[in-house]
Amino acid sequence: MADTAKSGEAIIRLENIVKRFGGAQALSGASLTVRRGAVHGLVGQNGAGKSTLIKLIAGLHRADEGAVETDGKAYDRDPRSIAKRAEAYLKASGLVPTFTVGEALFLGRELRFPGTPFLDRAAMRRKSAEILERYFGLALPHSALIADLSAAEKQIVQITRALIANPKVLVFDEPTAALVRREADLLFQLIRRLSAEGVTVLYISHYLGEIVDLCDTVTVLRNGRDVATLPVAETSAAEIGALMVNRAIGDLYPKPAVAPGAVILEVENLALAGRFEAVSLTLRRGEVLGLTGLVGSGAKEVVRTLFGLDRPTGGTVRVKGETVFSVDPAAATDRRLALVPEDRRRDGVALDLSVTENTTLASLDRFSRGLIDRGAERRQTEDLVKRLEIKTDGVEALVKTLSGGNQQKVAIAKWLSRRSEIYLLDEPTVGVDIGAKVEIYRLIGELAERGAAVLVLSSDIEELLGVTDRLLVFFRGRVTRQFISSETSPGEVLADVTGAHETLRHAG
């Protein structure tokens, strides 16, 4: 693979980069130096300039001011040079769903018989099979469609495509957003192996724990500038986060003190065959209850069942004292339950509808007397946009134009418009930057202050301990432990999440 002889020298150098798009300034003097063979983290809130900086390195943009060097050579606009650099830029959306694995791997650089226009399909199969076996220990059918692959397999195709070109630099842009923990761990092993072989890795992620576990060095961007470049071994995730948002780390979890009120949700011995059993819990007005567990622990299925997406095979659910049988989503909504799903772009919002249309989607009966009262609908939306501090060009802007954090706020606004009382939040901060996370944490606290009951499912233990009052741990389909969040450390929770303690306890 890459030459390791010059390990430690700068392979990427950007100095005082300025980049404007129309009247907007994306970068305002940013600098970045990446050493050969390093795993270098790049972090920042949405809008900090990460994507613009990476596209400059890949040759997809040109700086208005400043200097760009890759592998000791000044930036140039030769199309062949740009194409070669862009090959190493890996992003989750970079594959065509209708292509086969073989077509995706060799698109634009097909192998041909020497001196002919004919494709050497056998050579392409051999080369891709060699890399798949060498780095991943698996074989993918050459004729399989990209659309039929799992998220992890798509990631493998992207990486294999880059490795075929013998790259010196690989840029990973949020590579674990669609991966479960086991798949992410395999990716980290691969990145460490590539680094050991001399390949330089530039790693972008909202997950600061990944940066600390994986990277040698991290550069923090804020408002289009680099504010720090730090050795990861001497830096904590909390310190990195504080630099990103320019605030004390203690402010990350702005949880108000709320005295819980009456019980609003009671679950007793709830079961779903093959998924979970004997789950009991209570939730009070003004309370924030956390759920966590490994993939397959049953926690996610409990949330789905409470909202009526899955039918329970046993147990009872009571909402405000009324027993609910065979709930479906419509019945759950009528009882003032709200679900903000993990995949907001697929299930939580309608991307091609406006902020207003999304906000009032679950409460149109409030604005309809045969015809929709557009004025009342707009006033409701403007009020919620202001209240939730949703950053948008206007209430008629399409939701797909908003950042991930603001899309999540629109998903919550939909249920506020419905006047929901019980909020089921499934991984509410996944895929959003740390600044947006703080705003979502603040919103969770506001819901509790207003007397709503909030249930938060998350795999981020520190996040749960920061925003919840109590925390239930799921392991192999059962609730195994209850914690008081303010009296608990992440290590204690992790021990139960991973099965270090399997003492089963009732949690009510």
C-alpha positions as CSV (number, residue, x, y, z in Angstrom):
1,M,0.0,0.0,0.0
2,A,1.3,3.5,0.9
3,D,5.0,4.3,1.4
4,T,5.8,4.5,5.1
5,A,9.3,5.8,4.7
6,K,8.3,9.4,5.1
7,S,5.9,8.8,8.0
8,G,5.5,12.0,10.1
9,E,5.8,14.5,7.3
10,A,2.8,16.6,6.3
11,I,0.8,15.0,3.5
12,I,-2.0,17.5,3.6
13,R,-1.4,21.2,4.4
14,L,-4.0,24.0,4.2
15,E,-3.1,27.5,5.4
16,N,-5.4,30.4,6.0
17,I,-8.1,29.1,3.7
18,V,-11.0,31.5,2.9
19,K,-14.0,30.1,0.9
20,R,-17.2,32.0,0.0
21,F,-20.4,30.8,-1.6
22,G,-22.2,33.9,-2.8
23,G,-22.6,36.1,0.2
24,A,-21.9,33.4,2.7
25,Q,-18.4,32.7,4.1
26,A,-17.9,29.0,4.8
27,L,-14.2,29.3,5.8
28,S,-12.5,32.4,7.2
29,G,-8.9,31.6,7.6
30,A,-8.9,27.9,8.4
31,S,-5.7,25.9,8.6
32,L,-5.1,22.1,8.7
33,T,-1.9,20.0,8.7
34,V,-2.2,16.2,8.5
35,R,0.9,14.0,9.0
36,R,1.6,11.0,6.8
37,G,0.3,7.8,8.3
38,A,-1.7,9.5,11.0
39,V,-5.4,9.0,11.9
40,H,-6.4,12.7,12.2
41,G,-9.8,13.7,13.5
42,L,-11.7,16.7,12.3
43,V,-14.7,17.9,14.3
44,G,-17.0,20.9,14.5
45,Q,-20.7,21.7,14.6
46,N,-22.8,21.7,11.5
47,G,-21.8,24.7,9.5
48,A,-18.3,24.9,11.1
49,G,-16.7,24.3,7.7
50,K,-15.8,20.6,7.8
51,S,-17.4,19.6,4.5
52,T,-16.0,22.6,2.7
53,L,-12.5,21.9,3.9
54,I,-12.7,18.2,2.8
55,K,-14.0,19.2,-0.6
56,L,-11.1,21.5,-1.0
57,I,-8.7,18.6,-0.3
58,A,-10.6,16.4,-2.7
59,G,-10.4,19.0,-5.4
60,L,-14.2,19.6,-5.6
61,H,-13.9,23.2,-4.5
62,R,-11.2,25.9,-5.0
63,A,-10.1,28.2,-2.2
64,D,-10.7,32.0,-2.7
65,E,-7.7,32.7,-0.5
66,G,-4.9,30.6,1.1
67,A,-2.7,27.7,0.1
68,V,-3.6,24.0,-0.4
69,E,-0.9,21.3,-0.6
70,T,-1.5,17.6,-1.0
71,D,1.5,15.2,-0.8
72,G,3.9,18.2,-1.1
73,K,2.3,19.6,-4.2
74,A,0.4,22.8,-4.6
75,Y,-3.3,22.5,-5.5
76,D,-4.0,22.4,-9.2
77,R,-7.1,22.3,-11.3
78,D,-6.0,19.5,-13.7
79,P,-9.0,17.2,-14.0
80,R,-7.0,14.0,-13.6
81,S,-5.4,15.3,-10.4
82,I,-8.8,16.3,-9.0
83,A,-10.3,12.9,-9.9
84,K,-7.4,11.1,-8.2
85,R,-7.8,13.1,-5.0
86,A,-11.6,12.7,-5.0
87,E,-11.4,8.9,-5.1
88,A,-10.3,8.9,-1.4
89,Y,-13.3,10.9,-0.2
90,L,-15.7,8.4,1.4
91,K,-19.2,9.5,2.3
92,A,-22.2,7.4,3.3
93,S,-24.2,8.6,0.3
94,G,-21.6,7.9,-2.3
95,L,-23.0,4.7,-4.0
96,V,-25.6,4.3,-6.8
97,P,-28.3,2.0,-5.5
98,T,-29.1,0.4,-8.9
99,F,-25.4,-0.5,-9.6
100,T,-24.0,-4.0,-9.0
101,V,-21.1,-4.4,-6.6
102,G,-18.8,-4.9,-9.6
103,E,-20.1,-1.7,-11.3
104,A,-19.7,0.3,-8.2
105,L,-16.2,-0.9,-7.4
106,F,-14.7,0.0,-10.8
107,L,-16.9,2.9,-12.0
108,G,-14.7,5.3,-14.0
109,R,-11.6,3.1,-13.8
110,E,-12.7,-0.2,-15.4
111,L,-9.9,-2.6,-16.3
112,R,-9.5,-3.4,-20.0
113,F,-7.5,-5.9,-22.1
114,P,-4.3,-4.1,-23.1
115,G,-4.7,-2.1,-26.4
116,T,-8.5,-2.8,-26.6
117,P,-11.7,-1.2,-25.4
118,F,-12.9,-4.5,-24.0
119,L,-13.5,-4.9,-20.3
120,D,-11.4,-7.5,-18.4
121,R,-14.1,-8.6,-16.1
122,A,-12.1,-11.5,-14.8
123,A,-9.3,-9.2,-13.7
124,M,-11.7,-6.9,-12.0
125,R,-13.3,-9.8,-10.1
126,R,-9.8,-11.0,-9.0
127,K,-8.6,-7.7,-7.8
128,S,-11.8,-6.9,-5.8
129,A,-11.9,-10.4,-4.3
130,E,-8.3,-10.1,-3.2
131,I,-8.9,-6.8,-1.4
132,L,-12.2,-8.0,0.2
133,E,-10.5,-11.1,1.5
134,R,-7.3,-9.3,2.6
135,Y,-9.0,-6.5,4.6
136,F,-12.4,-7.9,5.4
137,G,-12.2,-11.6,5.2
138,L,-15.3,-11.9,3.2
139,A,-16.7,-12.2,-0.4
140,L,-19.5,-10.1,-1.8
141,P,-21.3,-11.3,-5.0
142,H,-20.1,-9.3,-7.9
143,S,-23.6,-9.2,-9.3
144,A,-25.4,-8.1,-6.1
145,L,-27.2,-4.8,-6.2
146,I,-26.0,-2.0,-3.9
147,A,-29.6,-1.4,-2.8
148,D,-29.8,-5.0,-1.5
149,L,-26.7,-4.7,0.7
150,S,-26.7,-3.9,4.5
151,A,-25.2,-0.6,5.7
152,A,-22.0,-2.3,6.7
153,E,-21.7,-4.0,3.3
154,K,-22.2,-0.7,1.5
155,Q,-19.4,0.8,3.7
156,I,-17.2,-2.1,2.7
157,V,-17.8,-1.5,-1.0
158,Q,-16.9,2.1,-0.6
159,I,-13.7,1.3,1.2
160,T,-12.8,-1.4,-1.3
161,R,-13.4,1.0,-4.2
162,A,-10.9,3.4,-2.7
163,L,-8.3,0.7,-1.8
164,I,-8.3,-0.6,-5.4
165,A,-6.7,2.8,-6.3
166,N,-3.8,2.4,-3.7
167,P,-4.6,5.7,-2.0
168,K,-2.2,7.6,0.2
169,V,-5.1,9.4,2.0
170,L,-8.6,8.2,2.9
171,V,-11.2,10.6,4.2
172,F,-14.0,9.1,6.2
173,D,-17.0,11.4,6.6
174,E,-19.4,10.2,9.3
175,P,-18.7,6.6,8.4
176,T,-20.5,5.0,11.4
177,A,-23.8,6.9,11.1
178,A,-25.6,3.9,9.8
179,L,-23.6,1.1,11.5
180,V,-24.3,-0.8,14.7
181,R,-21.6,-1.0,17.3
182,R,-20.1,-4.4,16.2
183,E,-19.9,-3.2,12.6
184,A,-18.3,0.1,13.8
185,D,-15.7,-1.8,15.7
186,L,-14.7,-3.8,12.6
187,L,-14.3,-0.5,10.7
188,F,-12.1,0.9,13.5
189,Q,-9.9,-2.2,13.3
190,L,-9.5,-1.7,9.5
191,I,-8.6,2.0,10.0
192,R,-5.9,1.1,12.5
193,R,-4.5,-1.5,10.1
194,L,-4.5,1.0,7.2
195,S,-2.7,3.5,9.3
196,A,-0.1,0.9,10.3
197,E,0.5,0.3,6.6
198,G,1.1,4.0,6.0
199,V,-2.3,5.1,4.7
200,T,-3.2,8.5,6.1
201,V,-6.8,8.7,7.5
202,L,-8.8,11.9,8.0
203,Y,-11.7,11.0,10.1
204,I,-14.8,13.2,10.5
205,S,-17.4,12.3,13.2
206,H,-20.0,13.8,15.5
207,Y,-19.2,11.0,17.9
208,L,-16.5,12.4,20.1
209,G,-15.9,9.0,21.8
210,E,-14.8,7.6,18.4
211,I,-12.4,10.5,17.9
212,V,-10.8,9.8,21.3
213,D,-10.6,6.0,20.7
214,L,-9.4,6.1,17.2
215,C,-7.4,9.3,16.3
216,D,-3.9,10.4,17.0
217,T,-4.6,14.1,16.6
218,V,-7.8,16.2,16.3
219,T,-8.5,19.6,14.8
220,V,-11.5,21.5,16.0
221,L,-13.3,23.9,13.7
222,R,-15.7,26.6,14.8
223,N,-17.3,29.3,12.7
224,G,-15.1,28.6,9.7
225,R,-11.8,28.6,11.5
226,D,-9.6,26.1,13.3
227,V,-9.6,26.8,17.0
228,A,-7.3,24.0,18.2
229,T,-5.2,21.0,17.0
230,L,-4.5,18.7,19.9
231,P,-2.9,15.3,20.6
232,V,-5.8,13.0,21.5
233,A,-3.8,11.1,24.1
234,E,-3.7,14.3,26.2
235,T,-7.3,15.4,25.5
236,S,-10.7,14.2,26.7
237,A,-14.0,14.1,24.7
238,A,-15.3,16.7,27.1
239,E,-12.5,19.1,26.3
240,I,-13.0,18.6,22.6
241,G,-16.8,19.3,23.0
242,A,-16.2,22.4,25.0
243,L,-14.0,23.8,22.2
244,M,-16.6,23.0,19.6
245,V,-19.4,24.9,21.3
246,N,-17.2,27.5,23.1
247,R,-18.9,26.9,26.4
248,A,-18.1,25.2,29.7
249,I,-18.6,21.5,29.5
250,G,-20.9,21.6,32.5
251,D,-23.4,23.4,30.3
252,L,-23.8,20.4,28.0
253,Y,-26.7,19.0,30.0
254,P,-28.9,21.9,30.9
255,K,-31.3,19.8,33.0
256,P,-33.9,21.8,35.1
257,A,-34.9,20.5,38.5
258,V,-38.5,19.3,38.2
259,A,-40.5,17.5,40.9
260,P,-42.3,14.5,39.2
261,G,-46.1,14.6,39.3
262,A,-48.7,11.9,39.0
263,V,-48.1,8.6,37.2
264,I,-49.2,9.0,33.6
265,L,-47.8,5.7,32.0
266,E,-47.8,2.3,33.7
267,V,-46.4,-0.8,32.1
268,E,-46.7,-4.2,33.8
269,N,-45.2,-7.5,32.6
270,L,-45.2,-6.3,29.0
271,A,-43.9,-9.0,26.5
272,L,-43.3,-9.4,22.8
273,A,-42.4,-13.0,21.9
274,G,-38.8,-13.4,20.9
275,R,-38.0,-9.8,21.7
276,F,-38.6,-9.0,25.4
277,E,-40.5,-10.3,28.4
278,A,-41.8,-9.2,31.8
279,V,-41.0,-5.5,31.3
280,S,-42.5,-3.2,34.0
281,L,-42.0,0.5,34.4
282,T,-43.8,3.7,35.5
283,L,-43.4,7.2,34.1
284,R,-44.6,10.4,35.9
285,R,-45.5,13.8,34.6
286,G,-42.4,16.0,34.6
287,E,-40.1,13.0,34.6
288,V,-37.4,12.0,32.1
289,L,-36.8,8.2,32.1
290,G,-33.9,6.7,30.1
291,L,-33.7,3.3,28.4
292,T,-30.5,1.7,27.2
293,G,-29.1,-1.6,26.1
294,L,-27.2,-3.3,23.4
295,V,-28.7,-3.9,19.9
296,G,-31.2,-6.7,20.3
297,S,-31.6,-6.1,24.1
298,G,-35.3,-5.4,23.6
299,A,-35.2,-1.7,24.5
300,K,-36.0,-0.4,21.1
301,E,-38.8,-2.9,20.6
302,V,-40.4,-1.7,23.9
303,V,-40.6,1.8,22.6
304,R,-42.1,0.6,19.3
305,T,-44.7,-1.5,21.2
306,L,-45.7,1.4,23.5
307,F,-46.5,3.4,20.3
308,G,-48.4,0.6,18.7
309,L,-45.9,-0.3,16.0
310,D,-45.6,-3.8,17.4
311,R,-48.4,-5.8,19.1
312,P,-47.5,-7.1,22.5
313,T,-48.0,-10.8,23.3
314,G,-48.6,-10.2,27.0
315,G,-48.8,-7.7,29.8
316,T,-50.8,-4.4,30.2
317,V,-50.2,-0.8,29.5
318,R,-52.2,2.0,31.3
319,V,-52.2,5.6,30.2
320,K,-53.6,8.0,32.8
321,G,-55.1,5.0,34.6
322,E,-56.9,3.6,31.5
323,T,-55.8,0.1,30.3
324,V,-54.9,0.1,26.6
325,F,-55.3,-3.1,24.6
326,S,-53.8,-3.8,21.2
327,V,-52.8,-0.2,20.7
328,D,-52.0,1.0,17.2
329,P,-50.2,4.3,16.3
330,A,-53.5,6.1,15.7
331,A,-54.8,5.0,19.1
332,A,-51.5,5.9,20.8
333,T,-51.6,9.4,19.2
334,D,-55.2,9.9,20.4
335,R,-54.0,9.1,23.9
336,R,-51.4,11.9,23.5
337,L,-48.4,9.7,23.0
338,A,-45.7,10.9,20.6
339,L,-42.9,9.0,18.9
340,V,-39.8,10.8,17.6
341,P,-38.0,7.9,15.7
342,E,-34.3,7.3,15.3
343,D,-34.3,7.7,11.5
344,R,-35.9,11.1,11.3
345,R,-35.3,11.5,7.6
346,R,-37.2,8.3,6.8
347,D,-39.8,8.2,9.6
348,G,-39.9,11.4,11.5
349,V,-40.3,14.2,8.9
350,A,-41.5,14.6,5.3
351,L,-38.4,16.1,3.7
352,D,-40.2,17.5,0.6
353,L,-42.8,19.2,2.7
354,S,-42.4,22.6,4.3
355,V,-41.7,23.3,8.0
356,T,-45.4,24.3,8.4
357,E,-46.7,21.2,6.7
358,N,-44.6,19.0,8.9
359,T,-45.4,20.9,12.1
360,T,-49.1,20.5,11.7
361,L,-49.2,17.1,10.0
362,A,-50.4,15.3,13.2
363,S,-52.8,18.0,14.2
364,L,-54.6,19.0,11.0
365,D,-58.0,18.5,12.7
366,R,-57.2,21.6,14.9
367,F,-56.9,23.8,11.8
368,S,-59.7,22.3,9.6
369,R,-63.3,23.3,9.4
370,G,-63.8,21.7,6.0
371,L,-60.9,23.9,4.7
372,I,-57.5,24.4,6.3
373,D,-57.2,27.7,8.2
374,R,-53.8,28.6,6.7
375,G,-53.4,31.6,8.9
376,A,-53.9,29.7,12.2
377,E,-51.6,26.9,10.8
378,R,-48.9,29.5,10.0
379,R,-49.2,31.2,13.4
380,Q,-48.9,27.9,15.2
381,T,-45.8,27.0,13.2
382,E,-44.1,30.4,13.7
383,D,-44.7,30.1,17.5
384,L,-43.1,26.7,17.6
385,V,-40.2,27.8,15.4
386,K,-39.5,30.6,17.8
387,R,-40.0,28.5,20.9
388,L,-37.8,25.7,19.7
389,E,-35.3,28.1,18.1
390,I,-35.5,26.2,14.8
391,K,-33.0,27.7,12.3
392,T,-34.8,28.1,9.0
393,D,-35.2,30.6,6.2
394,G,-38.9,30.6,6.9
395,V,-41.8,28.4,7.9
396,E,-42.4,27.6,4.2
397,A,-38.9,26.4,3.7
398,L,-38.6,22.7,2.8
399,V,-37.5,20.5,5.7
400,K,-34.8,18.9,3.6
401,T,-33.0,22.3,3.5
402,L,-32.6,22.2,7.3
403,S,-29.6,20.8,9.3
404,G,-30.1,17.5,11.1
405,G,-30.6,19.1,14.4
406,N,-33.2,21.4,13.1
407,Q,-35.0,18.6,11.3
408,Q,-35.1,16.8,14.7
409,K,-36.7,19.9,16.3
410,V,-39.4,19.9,13.5
411,A,-40.1,16.3,14.3
412,I,-40.7,17.3,18.0
413,A,-42.7,20.4,17.0
414,K,-45.1,18.2,15.2
415,W,-46.1,16.5,18.5
416,L,-46.1,19.8,20.4
417,S,-48.7,21.0,17.9
418,R,-50.6,17.8,18.6
419,R,-50.4,18.7,22.3
420,S,-48.9,15.4,23.3
421,E,-48.3,14.5,26.9
422,I,-46.0,11.4,26.7
423,Y,-42.9,11.7,24.4
424,L,-41.0,8.6,23.3
425,L,-37.6,9.8,21.9
426,D,-35.6,7.1,20.1
427,E,-31.9,8.1,19.8
428,P,-33.0,11.8,19.7
429,T,-29.5,13.2,19.0
430,V,-28.1,10.6,16.6
431,G,-26.2,12.2,13.7
432,V,-26.4,15.8,14.9
433,D,-23.5,18.0,16.1
434,I,-22.8,18.8,19.7
435,G,-24.3,22.3,19.5
436,A,-27.6,20.8,18.2
437,K,-27.4,18.1,20.9
438,V,-27.3,20.8,23.7
439,E,-30.4,22.4,22.2
440,I,-32.3,19.1,22.1
441,Y,-31.3,18.4,25.7
442,R,-32.6,21.9,26.6
443,L,-35.9,21.0,24.8
444,I,-36.2,17.7,26.7
445,G,-35.9,19.7,30.0
446,E,-38.5,22.2,28.8
447,L,-41.0,19.4,28.0
448,A,-40.5,18.0,31.6
449,E,-41.0,21.5,33.0
450,R,-44.3,21.8,31.2
451,G,-45.6,18.6,32.8
452,A,-45.0,16.2,29.9
453,A,-43.5,12.8,30.6
454,V,-40.4,11.9,28.5
455,L,-38.9,8.5,27.7
456,V,-35.5,8.6,26.1
457,L,-33.9,5.6,24.4
458,S,-30.2,6.1,23.7
459,S,-27.0,4.2,23.4
460,D,-25.0,7.2,24.7
461,I,-24.7,6.5,28.4
462,E,-23.3,9.9,29.3
463,E,-26.1,11.6,27.5
464,L,-28.7,9.6,29.3
465,L,-27.2,10.2,32.7
466,G,-27.1,13.9,31.9
467,V,-30.7,14.4,30.8
468,T,-32.7,11.8,32.7
469,D,-34.0,11.3,36.3
470,R,-33.9,7.5,36.2
471,L,-32.3,4.9,33.8
472,L,-33.4,1.4,33.0
473,V,-30.9,-1.1,31.5
474,F,-32.1,-3.8,29.2
475,F,-30.2,-7.0,28.7
476,R,-31.4,-10.0,26.6
477,G,-35.0,-8.9,26.6
478,R,-35.4,-8.0,30.2
479,V,-34.9,-4.9,32.5
480,T,-31.9,-5.9,34.6
481,R,-31.2,-2.7,36.5
482,Q,-32.6,0.7,37.5
483,F,-30.3,3.6,38.3
484,I,-30.9,7.0,39.8
485,S,-29.1,9.1,37.1
486,S,-27.6,11.7,39.4
487,E,-26.0,9.0,41.6
488,T,-24.6,6.9,38.9
489,S,-21.4,6.8,36.8
490,P,-21.1,5.7,33.1
491,G,-19.0,2.8,34.1
492,E,-21.6,1.3,36.4
493,V,-24.2,1.5,33.6
494,L,-21.8,0.1,31.0
495,A,-21.2,-3.0,33.2
496,D,-24.9,-3.8,33.2
497,V,-25.4,-3.0,29.5
498,T,-22.7,-5.4,28.5
499,G,-23.9,-8.1,30.9
500,A,-21.2,-7.9,33.5
501,H,-24.0,-8.0,36.1
502,E,-27.0,-10.1,35.2
503,T,-29.0,-9.7,38.4
504,L,-32.5,-9.2,37.3
505,R,-34.5,-6.7,39.2
506,H,-38.0,-5.2,39.0
507,A,-37.9,-1.6,37.9
508,G,-41.0,0.4,38.6
